[in-house]
Amino acid sequence: MCLLLLSIAPQGIAGTDDDWPDWAEQPDLMEQVAAVSDGELRFLPAADTDGEHAHLNRISITEDSLDGGWVALEQCHENIDAVPAAQIMFRAGGIRDLTIESSRNIGRAWVEGHSVQLKDVGRDAVLCIRAESQALRDMGDGRYRLRNGPYMRRFLDGYYPMRVTLDIQYPAEVIQVMGQSPSIQPGFDVTDGGSDLSVDATFEGRLVTCFDFCRHSGDCSGPLPACDER
């Protein structure tokens, strides 16, 4: 299971009025602070996240993934908030071969352990990374669960709107889709193309997704545990 999040970590907030940094007076940032969410998941119309942080993911499940749980991950972040410092974190032990593919309008970006650290993030910043994620779990009897999250856009103690898209490719000749969480609803759309799932989510708070698969030769009956953050 993989923990994917963007956690904005501004520096120099505490102090007198004279110490308040110029970037903190940006109108769009002040509007974000005023619209703070406490982390409860709430899906939004797509128009509500126009111009907000977008989190684009391509996940490839192969037959080898069914043995070890490791899936290929390509991930791009667009419209990253313009702040002095930010980080993109993954669960320790759940990510390997993490590399930065490209970046734009970011002073410095580097891999540090199971995270990507960012310094001097400018407007319209973009970051693309590549890794392998141990996000696929063998549930027994030929069943598997792809679990990702929580996705979030966090600033100080609040959570702000963002958009997450997933392109999940899977070997349809070996496994089939059996279920998902959350269910399809306004703000969370899923399309099954037969060998790939296209997921589009617009929300604020913390989003965890689960997609359940079963081998064609497996026992696909019986309930599976709920998709939660534990």
PAKOL-231636 format. One record per residue: x, y, z of N, C-alpha, C, CB in turn. Coordinates in nm, 3 decimals. Each point is the difference from the previous one (the first is absolute). Last residue first. Glycine has a CB too. Example, Ala and Ser with C-alpha at 12.3 -4.5 7.8 and 13.67 -1.06 7.14 Angstrom:
% residues 2
1.285|-0.225|0.708|0.082|0.119|0.006|-0.077|0.109|0.073|0.118|-0.063|-0.215
-0.089|-0.509|0.208|-0.089|0.119|0.000|0.090|0.120|0.000|-0.189|-0.117|0.125
% end
This chain:
% residues 230
-0.643|0.208|0.732|0.078|-0.087|0.087|0.042|-0.125|-0.077|-0.123|0.087|0.205
-0.174|0.276|-0.360|0.138|0.046|0.007|0.088|-0.085|0.090|-0.085|0.226|-0.044
-0.345|-0.414|-0.246|0.017|0.111|0.094|0.148|0.034|0.008|-0.204|-0.070|0.133
-0.183|-0.275|-0.379|0.114|0.083|-0.039|0.007|0.118|0.097|-0.019|-0.069|-0.246
-0.191|-0.431|0.365|-0.029|0.134|-0.048|0.127|0.074|-0.035|-0.206|0.005|0.140
0.195|-0.543|-0.178|-0.001|0.106|0.103|-0.031|0.135|-0.063|0.167|-0.129|0.137
-0.371|-0.285|-0.390|0.135|0.044|0.033|-0.007|0.108|0.107|0.081|-0.056|-0.234
-0.433|-0.381|0.071|0.031|0.142|0.021|0.148|0.022|0.028|-0.230|0.034|0.088
0.003|-0.439|-0.404|0.032|0.036|0.138|0.043|0.145|0.013|0.066|-0.233|0.039
0.017|-0.055|-0.497|-0.114|0.021|0.089|0.048|0.040|0.139|-0.134|-0.168|-0.132
0.398|0.032|-0.266|-0.031|0.143|0.007|-0.121|0.030|0.088|0.095|0.023|-0.227
0.311|-0.398|0.119|-0.130|0.002|0.068|-0.035|0.146|0.027|0.038|-0.230|0.108
0.288|0.084|-0.535|-0.008|0.007|0.145|-0.142|-0.009|0.054|0.203|0.136|-0.007
-0.013|-0.113|-0.459|-0.004|-0.136|0.053|-0.020|-0.002|0.152|0.148|-0.071|-0.188
-0.108|0.477|-0.055|-0.110|-0.070|-0.067|-0.016|-0.140|0.055|0.040|0.135|-0.206
0.162|0.246|0.522|0.043|-0.084|-0.112|-0.122|-0.067|-0.062|0.226|-0.039|0.108
-0.276|0.512|0.140|-0.001|-0.144|0.027|0.049|-0.074|-0.124|-0.191|0.025|0.165
0.168|0.511|0.105|0.012|-0.085|-0.118|-0.005|-0.146|0.043|0.137|0.177|-0.121
-0.248|0.370|0.313|0.015|-0.143|0.025|-0.004|-0.078|-0.130|-0.107|0.028|0.225
0.222|0.496|-0.022|-0.055|-0.072|-0.114|0.033|-0.148|0.018|0.023|0.203|-0.154
-0.034|0.297|0.457|0.025|-0.144|-0.007|-0.066|-0.055|-0.125|0.013|-0.019|0.251
0.154|0.533|-0.004|-0.069|-0.079|-0.101|0.039|-0.147|0.010|-0.009|0.201|-0.151
-0.007|0.295|0.457|0.061|-0.132|-0.014|-0.082|-0.077|-0.104|0.086|0.000|0.242
-0.025|0.550|-0.066|-0.061|-0.101|-0.086|0.085|-0.126|-0.002|-0.102|0.181|-0.141
0.001|0.308|0.437|0.091|-0.114|-0.017|-0.072|-0.109|-0.077|0.122|0.055|0.215
-0.226|0.494|-0.247|0.010|-0.095|0.110|0.100|-0.110|-0.034|-0.236|0.049|0.067
-0.061|0.199|-0.444|0.086|0.054|0.103|-0.004|-0.097|0.118|-0.041|0.242|-0.075
-0.047|-0.287|-0.501|-0.039|-0.012|0.141|0.084|0.092|0.086|-0.070|-0.236|-0.038
-0.016|-0.043|-0.466|0.018|0.138|0.042|-0.056|0.010|0.141|-0.014|0.093|-0.240
0.178|-0.506|-0.137|-0.056|0.042|0.129|0.030|0.147|0.025|0.025|-0.234|0.090
-0.013|-0.202|-0.473|0.010|0.145|0.008|-0.072|0.044|0.127|0.010|0.026|-0.254
0.198|-0.495|-0.032|-0.063|0.054|0.121|0.023|0.151|0.002|0.035|-0.219|0.127
-0.009|-0.254|-0.458|0.024|0.144|0.001|-0.080|0.060|0.114|0.042|0.007|-0.251
0.166|-0.522|0.106|-0.100|0.079|0.070|0.041|0.146|-0.005|-0.059|-0.194|0.152
0.166|-0.280|-0.470|0.046|0.117|0.076|-0.119|0.070|0.062|0.198|0.028|-0.154
-0.238|-0.406|-0.127|0.132|-0.033|0.052|0.061|0.120|0.072|0.031|-0.166|-0.184
-0.485|0.185|0.054|0.023|-0.141|-0.031|0.136|-0.048|0.045|-0.150|0.024|-0.192
-0.048|0.421|0.265|0.022|-0.019|-0.143|0.029|-0.144|-0.039|0.082|0.230|-0.006
-0.344|0.071|0.412|0.075|-0.123|-0.023|0.011|-0.022|-0.149|-0.079|-0.101|0.219
-0.003|0.548|0.126|-0.034|-0.064|-0.126|0.091|-0.120|-0.020|-0.077|0.220|-0.099
-0.104|0.156|0.510|0.086|-0.113|-0.038|-0.052|-0.059|-0.131|0.055|-0.050|0.243
-0.096|0.521|0.118|-0.044|-0.071|-0.120|0.100|-0.109|-0.035|-0.118|0.207|-0.083
-0.042|0.182|0.466|0.085|-0.120|-0.004|-0.052|-0.090|-0.112|0.052|0.014|0.250
-0.258|0.407|-0.167|0.132|0.031|0.054|0.094|-0.120|0.004|-0.108|0.175|0.134
-0.399|-0.278|-0.134|0.049|0.128|-0.048|0.131|0.037|0.068|-0.236|0.073|-0.045
0.175|-0.582|0.029|-0.089|0.107|0.046|0.049|0.130|-0.059|-0.055|-0.123|0.215
0.186|-0.447|-0.146|-0.016|0.107|-0.098|-0.106|0.098|0.049|0.069|-0.154|-0.189
0.190|-0.113|0.567|-0.088|-0.032|-0.111|-0.006|0.120|-0.095|-0.135|-0.159|0.146
0.583|0.083|0.154|-0.142|0.030|0.015|-0.081|-0.048|-0.122|0.060|0.198|0.144
0.182|-0.521|-0.122|-0.042|0.096|0.102|0.087|0.124|-0.018|-0.073|-0.184|0.163
-0.074|-0.325|-0.438|0.076|0.122|0.021|-0.056|0.078|0.118|0.056|0.008|-0.245
-0.052|-0.532|-0.062|-0.063|0.101|0.083|0.092|0.119|0.021|-0.133|-0.178|0.113
0.219|-0.207|-0.409|-0.111|-0.052|0.079|-0.070|0.108|0.084|0.119|-0.217|0.006
0.222|0.121|-0.479|-0.039|0.094|0.105|-0.124|-0.053|0.070|0.098|0.194|-0.129
0.280|-0.519|-0.103|-0.115|0.083|-0.034|-0.034|0.089|0.119|-0.088|-0.177|-0.158
0.542|-0.137|-0.062|-0.087|0.046|0.109|-0.114|0.086|-0.054|0.196|-0.007|0.158
0.105|-0.219|-0.464|0.028|-0.072|0.125|-0.098|0.037|0.111|0.240|-0.010|-0.066
-0.231|0.209|-0.374|-0.004|-0.143|-0.030|0.021|-0.084|0.126|0.084|0.049|-0.230
-0.056|0.430|0.230|-0.139|-0.047|-0.004|-0.011|-0.148|-0.032|-0.067|0.228|-0.070
0.442|0.098|0.297|-0.002|-0.109|-0.098|-0.138|-0.067|-0.004|0.247|-0.038|0.036
-0.159|0.575|0.083|0.007|-0.132|0.063|-0.010|-0.109|-0.107|-0.103|0.093|0.211
0.154|0.488|-0.087|0.008|-0.103|-0.103|0.019|-0.136|0.068|0.097|0.165|-0.167
-0.277|0.357|0.297|0.044|-0.129|0.056|-0.006|-0.105|-0.111|-0.083|0.063|0.234
0.079|0.489|-0.140|-0.010|-0.089|-0.115|0.061|-0.132|0.045|0.013|0.191|-0.174
-0.217|0.277|0.439|0.073|-0.127|-0.001|-0.026|-0.071|-0.132|-0.016|-0.020|0.252
-0.022|0.549|0.005|-0.039|-0.093|-0.105|0.090|-0.122|0.007|-0.082|0.190|-0.148
-0.084|0.262|0.473|0.084|-0.119|-0.017|-0.055|-0.082|-0.116|0.061|-0.003|0.247
-0.094|0.538|-0.009|-0.050|-0.098|-0.096|0.101|-0.113|-0.013|-0.130|0.178|-0.125
-0.016|0.216|0.531|0.096|-0.049|-0.098|-0.070|-0.100|-0.092|0.192|0.034|0.161
-0.271|0.345|0.300|-0.045|-0.073|-0.119|0.114|-0.042|-0.090|-0.211|0.126|0.011
0.312|-0.079|0.514|-0.054|0.088|-0.102|-0.033|-0.078|-0.127|0.130|0.189|0.097
-0.023|-0.203|0.485|0.004|-0.076|-0.124|-0.077|0.078|-0.105|0.018|-0.222|0.124
0.257|0.347|0.383|-0.120|-0.014|-0.084|0.027|-0.076|-0.127|-0.082|0.212|0.093
0.386|-0.043|0.269|-0.089|-0.100|0.059|-0.123|-0.025|-0.086|0.081|0.068|0.224
0.351|0.112|-0.457|-0.017|0.021|0.143|-0.089|-0.110|0.055|0.030|0.251|-0.025
-0.075|-0.332|-0.429|0.071|0.124|0.029|-0.027|0.035|0.145|-0.016|0.081|-0.241
-0.056|-0.512|-0.156|-0.004|0.049|0.138|0.086|0.125|0.015|-0.039|-0.234|0.084
-0.210|-0.133|-0.426|0.073|0.126|-0.020|-0.011|0.074|0.131|-0.047|0.011|-0.253
-0.001|-0.565|0.101|-0.045|0.121|0.069|0.085|0.118|-0.045|-0.077|-0.136|0.198
-0.029|-0.445|-0.224|0.036|0.116|-0.079|-0.052|0.123|0.075|-0.006|-0.131|-0.222
0.130|-0.359|0.453|-0.095|0.106|-0.033|0.062|0.108|-0.088|-0.116|-0.045|0.214
0.168|-0.371|-0.397|-0.043|0.113|0.080|0.058|-0.008|0.141|-0.210|0.015|-0.135
0.080|-0.431|-0.224|0.085|0.119|-0.006|-0.059|0.112|0.085|0.077|-0.066|-0.230
-0.111|-0.505|0.082|-0.041|0.105|0.094|0.100|0.115|-0.007|-0.110|-0.170|0.153
-0.065|-0.320|-0.396|0.087|0.115|-0.026|-0.052|0.115|0.086|0.056|-0.077|-0.240
-0.119|-0.485|0.276|-0.051|0.136|0.022|0.109|0.101|-0.031|-0.160|-0.084|0.176
0.001|-0.474|-0.287|0.102|0.102|0.023|-0.068|0.135|0.020|0.169|-0.130|-0.140
-0.256|-0.462|0.107|-0.052|0.137|0.003|0.111|0.097|0.041|-0.231|-0.085|0.056
0.231|-0.417|-0.077|0.009|0.060|-0.132|-0.051|0.143|-0.007|-0.024|-0.225|-0.088
0.050|-0.032|0.499|-0.099|-0.060|-0.090|-0.001|0.067|-0.137|-0.137|-0.060|0.198
0.371|0.369|0.152|-0.028|-0.143|0.008|-0.106|-0.044|-0.098|0.065|0.008|0.237
0.145|0.436|-0.186|-0.106|-0.021|0.098|-0.036|-0.148|0.016|-0.087|0.227|-0.055
0.519|0.109|-0.112|-0.061|-0.131|-0.024|-0.099|-0.028|0.112|0.207|-0.084|-0.121
-0.040|0.580|-0.067|0.000|-0.096|0.111|-0.071|-0.129|-0.041|0.004|0.189|0.166
0.257|0.289|-0.378|-0.091|-0.111|-0.028|0.013|-0.105|0.109|0.017|0.043|-0.248
0.254|0.361|0.214|-0.138|0.041|0.025|-0.100|-0.113|-0.022|0.065|0.228|-0.067
0.457|-0.079|0.074|-0.056|-0.127|0.047|-0.144|0.025|0.043|0.230|-0.086|0.076
0.092|0.349|-0.454|-0.078|0.012|0.123|-0.056|-0.137|0.038|-0.059|0.240|-0.055
0.463|0.031|-0.265|-0.078|-0.121|0.017|-0.065|0.007|0.137|0.153|-0.136|-0.153
-0.009|0.563|-0.187|0.039|-0.088|0.109|-0.070|-0.134|-0.015|0.037|0.198|0.153
0.035|0.362|-0.350|-0.020|-0.140|-0.037|0.048|-0.086|0.116|0.028|0.051|-0.250
-0.197|0.507|0.134|0.087|-0.098|0.062|-0.037|-0.140|-0.051|0.027|0.147|0.204
-0.098|0.435|-0.285|-0.034|-0.135|-0.043|0.103|-0.098|0.058|-0.107|0.088|-0.213
-0.099|0.457|0.274|0.099|-0.100|0.038|-0.048|-0.137|-0.046|0.073|0.139|0.200
-0.172|0.444|-0.249|-0.032|-0.138|-0.040|0.115|-0.091|0.045|-0.137|0.081|-0.201
-0.091|0.466|0.277|0.105|-0.100|0.013|-0.050|-0.139|-0.036|0.106|0.140|0.179
-0.300|0.340|-0.167|-0.014|-0.096|-0.110|0.109|-0.106|0.002|-0.107|0.179|-0.135
0.255|0.209|0.435|-0.135|-0.018|-0.056|0.003|-0.095|-0.118|-0.063|0.231|0.075
0.456|-0.302|0.277|-0.061|0.115|-0.065|-0.140|-0.030|-0.050|0.227|0.075|-0.065
0.131|-0.264|0.467|-0.099|-0.039|-0.100|-0.067|0.125|-0.056|-0.040|-0.222|0.118
0.444|0.097|0.206|-0.025|0.115|-0.087|-0.092|-0.037|-0.116|0.224|0.094|0.062
-0.065|-0.526|0.145|0.037|0.132|0.052|-0.031|0.106|-0.104|0.181|-0.102|0.144
-0.297|-0.460|-0.002|-0.004|0.112|-0.094|0.036|0.129|0.071|-0.175|-0.117|-0.136
0.204|-0.472|0.178|0.004|0.130|0.065|0.009|0.110|-0.107|0.110|-0.100|0.205
-0.279|-0.441|-0.154|0.059|0.096|-0.092|-0.013|0.137|0.065|-0.055|-0.141|-0.207
0.075|-0.388|0.436|-0.068|0.126|-0.031|0.073|0.074|-0.111|-0.083|0.014|0.236
0.216|-0.418|0.028|-0.125|-0.033|-0.065|-0.082|0.126|-0.031|0.000|-0.221|0.118
0.513|0.285|-0.067|-0.065|-0.117|0.058|-0.124|-0.036|-0.079|0.087|0.061|0.224
0.058|0.343|-0.408|0.056|-0.018|0.134|-0.075|-0.115|0.068|0.065|0.247|0.017
0.015|0.029|-0.529|-0.055|-0.116|0.072|0.073|-0.011|0.133|-0.058|-0.121|-0.216
-0.023|0.596|-0.069|0.089|-0.115|0.021|-0.073|-0.109|0.079|0.201|0.153|-0.004
-0.216|0.385|-0.250|-0.079|-0.119|0.033|0.095|-0.117|0.014|-0.203|0.089|-0.123
0.184|0.501|0.070|0.076|-0.123|0.022|-0.096|-0.112|0.037|0.203|0.132|0.073
-0.367|0.286|-0.248|0.140|0.034|0.019|0.088|-0.122|0.016|-0.072|0.210|0.103
-0.380|-0.180|-0.393|0.037|-0.043|0.135|0.151|0.026|0.015|-0.187|-0.178|0.010
-0.091|0.213|-0.422|-0.028|0.109|0.095|0.019|-0.044|0.145|-0.162|0.096|-0.166
0.156|-0.508|-0.119|-0.009|0.133|-0.060|-0.039|0.100|0.106|-0.063|-0.098|-0.224
0.260|-0.460|0.123|-0.060|0.102|0.086|0.001|0.133|-0.073|0.074|-0.122|0.209
0.007|-0.472|-0.262|0.007|0.137|-0.050|-0.062|0.094|0.101|-0.008|-0.081|-0.239
0.113|-0.386|0.335|0.009|-0.002|-0.145|0.016|0.141|-0.056|-0.139|-0.207|-0.003
0.265|-0.050|0.487|-0.065|0.118|-0.056|0.022|-0.001|-0.151|0.034|0.133|0.216
-0.053|-0.572|0.137|0.082|0.092|-0.076|-0.084|0.117|-0.050|0.152|-0.188|-0.068
-0.135|-0.302|0.393|-0.066|0.129|-0.016|0.094|0.097|-0.070|-0.138|-0.040|0.208
0.149|-0.458|-0.064|0.046|0.056|-0.128|-0.070|0.133|-0.031|0.045|-0.232|-0.084
-0.320|-0.008|0.440|0.138|-0.027|-0.034|0.030|0.059|-0.137|0.000|-0.212|0.139
-0.394|0.170|0.307|0.043|0.063|-0.125|0.146|-0.035|-0.024|-0.166|0.190|0.029
-0.082|-0.308|0.370|-0.098|-0.026|-0.105|0.036|0.060|-0.134|-0.169|-0.009|0.177
0.412|0.055|0.248|-0.001|-0.142|-0.034|-0.095|-0.034|-0.113|0.059|-0.046|0.232
-0.170|0.485|0.015|0.133|-0.061|0.011|-0.011|-0.150|-0.026|0.073|0.178|0.166
-0.421|0.172|-0.379|0.019|-0.084|0.118|0.138|-0.063|-0.002|-0.247|-0.045|0.009
0.193|0.516|-0.249|-0.051|-0.135|-0.019|0.025|-0.081|0.127|0.042|0.013|-0.251
-0.065|0.553|0.079|0.045|-0.111|0.083|-0.069|-0.130|-0.036|0.047|0.161|0.182
0.100|0.375|-0.331|-0.089|-0.107|-0.045|0.051|-0.126|0.065|-0.056|0.114|-0.224
0.114|0.450|0.338|0.049|-0.137|-0.010|-0.110|-0.092|-0.049|0.164|0.043|0.184
0.027|0.523|-0.143|-0.109|-0.098|-0.003|0.062|-0.138|-0.006|-0.157|0.162|-0.115
0.275|0.420|0.170|0.039|-0.140|0.013|-0.123|-0.089|0.000|0.205|0.067|0.129
-0.225|0.416|-0.218|0.145|-0.019|0.014|0.043|-0.146|0.005|0.006|0.216|0.118
-0.449|-0.084|-0.395|0.042|0.013|0.140|0.150|-0.021|0.009|-0.226|-0.081|0.083
-0.219|0.059|-0.435|0.124|0.078|0.003|0.036|0.029|0.145|-0.051|0.103|-0.226
-0.240|-0.537|0.031|-0.007|0.129|0.067|0.137|0.068|0.005|-0.193|-0.085|0.136
0.070|-0.250|-0.535|0.041|-0.011|0.140|-0.002|0.139|0.062|0.143|-0.205|-0.050
-0.283|0.020|-0.411|-0.054|0.112|0.079|0.032|-0.016|0.149|-0.184|0.028|-0.169
0.247|-0.482|-0.049|-0.011|0.127|-0.073|-0.063|0.105|0.091|-0.021|-0.123|-0.220
0.283|-0.397|0.225|-0.072|0.101|0.077|0.001|0.130|-0.078|0.062|-0.111|0.221
0.009|-0.453|-0.337|0.030|0.140|-0.026|-0.089|0.088|0.088|0.069|-0.054|-0.238
0.122|-0.499|0.174|-0.082|0.098|0.071|0.045|0.141|-0.035|-0.039|-0.164|0.187
0.075|-0.418|-0.269|0.041|0.128|-0.058|-0.095|0.105|0.056|0.093|-0.109|-0.216
0.043|-0.436|0.344|-0.071|0.125|0.027|0.068|0.115|-0.073|-0.073|-0.085|0.224
0.027|-0.503|-0.181|0.071|0.115|-0.054|-0.086|0.124|0.016|0.123|-0.147|-0.166
-0.139|-0.284|0.507|-0.056|0.051|-0.125|0.084|0.119|-0.047|-0.235|-0.078|0.064
0.252|-0.377|0.305|0.059|0.123|-0.050|-0.060|0.037|-0.135|0.213|-0.051|0.124
-0.300|-0.357|0.146|-0.079|0.117|0.040|0.053|0.131|-0.053|-0.059|-0.123|0.200
0.197|-0.367|-0.262|0.067|0.081|0.102|-0.075|0.122|0.046|0.205|-0.080|-0.097
-0.394|-0.247|-0.220|0.086|-0.078|0.089|0.058|0.085|0.113|0.054|-0.149|-0.191
-0.322|0.331|-0.162|-0.086|-0.090|0.076|0.081|-0.084|0.098|-0.159|-0.007|-0.192
0.368|0.300|-0.124|-0.057|0.073|0.113|-0.084|-0.091|0.089|0.000|0.208|-0.140
0.178|-0.365|-0.274|0.098|-0.001|0.108|-0.052|0.074|0.124|0.184|-0.010|-0.172
-0.440|0.020|-0.219|-0.009|-0.132|0.063|0.102|-0.013|0.112|-0.082|-0.099|-0.216
-0.060|0.593|0.132|0.044|-0.107|-0.089|-0.021|-0.134|0.070|0.170|0.152|-0.112
-0.337|0.401|0.141|0.001|-0.130|0.066|0.040|-0.104|-0.104|-0.179|0.070|0.169
0.228|0.492|-0.128|0.001|-0.118|-0.085|0.013|-0.126|0.085|0.102|0.134|-0.188
-0.250|0.428|0.207|0.039|-0.117|0.079|-0.011|-0.123|-0.090|-0.078|0.108|0.218
0.091|0.471|-0.225|-0.015|-0.119|-0.083|0.058|-0.118|0.078|0.014|0.135|-0.218
-0.205|0.403|0.341|0.069|-0.126|0.029|-0.026|-0.104|-0.108|-0.018|0.049|0.244
-0.021|0.515|-0.067|-0.024|-0.091|-0.110|0.084|-0.125|0.019|-0.052|0.192|-0.154
-0.152|0.272|0.410|0.086|-0.114|0.035|-0.031|-0.109|-0.102|0.007|0.059|0.252
-0.076|0.513|-0.156|-0.046|-0.121|-0.069|0.106|-0.107|0.014|-0.135|0.136|-0.165
-0.030|0.378|0.396|0.100|-0.106|-0.013|-0.062|-0.124|-0.063|0.123|0.090|0.202
-0.378|0.348|-0.332|0.054|-0.050|0.125|0.102|-0.110|-0.027|-0.214|0.059|0.120
-0.060|0.167|-0.457|0.116|0.076|0.039|0.062|-0.043|0.131|-0.098|0.185|-0.123
-0.386|-0.335|0.070|0.070|0.057|-0.115|0.115|0.087|0.049|-0.211|-0.004|-0.138
-0.129|-0.246|0.400|0.145|-0.020|0.013|0.076|0.050|-0.122|-0.045|-0.197|0.145
-0.438|0.209|-0.099|0.048|0.057|0.126|0.150|-0.015|0.017|-0.221|-0.050|0.099
-0.033|-0.137|-0.468|0.028|0.142|-0.018|0.056|0.063|0.127|-0.183|0.011|-0.169
0.029|-0.468|0.157|0.133|0.019|-0.058|0.036|0.147|-0.012|-0.029|-0.213|-0.125
-0.297|0.052|0.518|-0.009|0.013|-0.147|0.138|0.032|-0.057|-0.240|0.079|0.016
0.252|-0.344|0.441|-0.035|0.132|-0.051|-0.028|-0.006|-0.150|0.141|0.106|0.179
-0.098|-0.424|0.323|0.018|0.010|-0.144|-0.060|0.130|-0.051|-0.004|-0.251|-0.020
0.215|0.108|0.511|-0.118|0.057|-0.064|0.029|0.014|-0.148|-0.069|0.124|0.211
0.288|-0.329|0.296|-0.009|-0.011|-0.145|-0.132|0.057|-0.051|0.147|-0.204|0.008
0.132|0.365|0.437|-0.110|-0.089|-0.038|-0.017|0.001|-0.151|-0.115|0.041|0.220
0.428|0.245|0.018|0.047|-0.129|-0.049|-0.109|-0.097|-0.036|0.196|0.036|0.137
-0.230|0.439|0.007|0.063|-0.074|0.110|0.045|-0.139|-0.042|-0.139|0.130|0.159
0.107|0.352|-0.452|-0.077|-0.119|0.033|0.074|-0.077|0.107|-0.099|-0.011|-0.234
0.102|0.563|0.043|0.062|-0.120|0.052|-0.101|-0.110|0.030|0.178|0.143|0.094
-0.159|0.332|-0.304|-0.091|-0.108|-0.039|0.045|-0.134|0.053|-0.057|0.127|-0.204
0.304|0.282|0.272|-0.134|0.031|0.047|-0.096|-0.115|-0.027|0.045|0.242|-0.038
0.401|-0.265|-0.123|-0.001|-0.010|0.146|-0.140|0.022|0.055|0.236|0.080|0.007
-0.168|-0.018|-0.468|0.010|-0.142|0.036|-0.008|-0.017|0.152|0.138|-0.043|-0.205
-0.120|0.479|0.031|-0.132|-0.060|-0.025|0.001|-0.147|0.038|-0.041|0.164|-0.185
0.446|0.066|0.204|-0.087|0.043|0.109|-0.140|-0.056|-0.017|0.135|0.210|0.024
0.176|-0.287|-0.369|0.037|-0.075|0.119|-0.091|0.037|0.117|0.238|-0.012|-0.081
-0.284|0.249|-0.324|-0.051|-0.136|-0.015|0.034|-0.085|0.121|0.024|0.020|-0.246
0.134|0.434|0.231|-0.145|-0.012|0.016|-0.050|-0.142|-0.010|-0.020|0.225|-0.093
0.508|-0.092|0.282|-0.059|-0.024|-0.131|-0.149|-0.024|0.015|0.217|-0.095|-0.085
0.118|0.169|0.437|-0.101|0.100|-0.029|-0.064|-0.020|-0.136|0.125|0.157|0.143
0.239|-0.424|0.036|-0.121|-0.027|0.078|-0.110|0.100|-0.026|0.143|-0.101|0.174
0.301|0.133|-0.362|-0.081|-0.100|-0.068|-0.130|-0.028|0.072|0.207|-0.100|-0.089
0.126|0.401|0.268|-0.080|0.058|-0.108|-0.091|-0.104|-0.065|0.180|0.166|-0.040
-0.036|-0.225|0.560|0.062|-0.002|-0.132|-0.093|0.053|-0.108|0.137|-0.193|0.073
-0.091|0.323|0.462|-0.092|-0.073|-0.088|0.050|0.006|-0.143|-0.194|0.053|0.152
0.386|0.174|0.242|0.062|-0.125|-0.045|-0.086|-0.074|-0.101|0.114|-0.015|0.220
-0.253|0.420|-0.005|0.113|0.033|-0.086|0.067|-0.125|-0.056|0.033|0.208|0.132
-0.385|-0.242|0.184|-0.052|0.039|-0.131|0.113|0.032|-0.097|-0.205|0.088|0.110
0.351|-0.422|0.266|-0.074|0.126|0.001|-0.053|0.029|-0.139|0.141|0.085|0.188
-0.067|-0.600|-0.063|0.079|0.121|0.017|-0.087|0.123|0.001|0.191|-0.112|-0.110
-0.218|-0.415|-0.131|-0.005|0.057|0.133|0.084|0.127|0.008|-0.037|-0.229|0.097
0.035|-0.018|-0.502|-0.131|0.059|0.026|-0.003|0.067|0.136|-0.106|-0.174|-0.144
0.471|-0.075|-0.122|0.006|0.138|0.042|-0.134|0.064|0.030|0.202|0.015|-0.131
-0.187|-0.428|-0.210|0.096|0.032|0.104|-0.013|0.147|0.038|0.157|-0.179|-0.086
-0.488|-0.245|-0.145|0.059|0.132|-0.007|0.093|0.026|0.117|-0.201|0.080|-0.120
-0.005|-0.516|-0.126|0.065|0.031|0.127|0.066|0.137|-0.008|0.038|-0.245|0.044
-0.418|-0.130|-0.285|0.066|0.128|-0.016|0.055|0.044|0.134|-0.151|0.063|-0.192
0.029|-0.549|-0.030|-0.010|0.074|0.126|0.080|0.128|-0.012|-0.029|-0.213|0.132
-0.201|-0.218|-0.429|0.075|0.123|-0.014|-0.021|0.078|0.127|-0.022|0.004|-0.253
-0.002|-0.563|0.140|-0.058|0.126|0.045|0.088|0.115|-0.038|-0.110|-0.117|0.188
0.030|-0.460|-0.170|0.030|0.105|-0.095|-0.061|0.130|0.050|0.010|-0.165|-0.193
0.123|-0.372|0.345|-0.051|0.127|0.051|0.044|0.110|-0.094|0.006|-0.083|0.239
-0.089|-0.476|-0.298|0.083|0.119|-0.021|-0.069|0.123|0.054|0.101|-0.105|-0.202
-0.074|-0.479|0.240|-0.084|0.119|0.000|0.087|0.124|0.000|-0.182|-0.123|0.121
% end
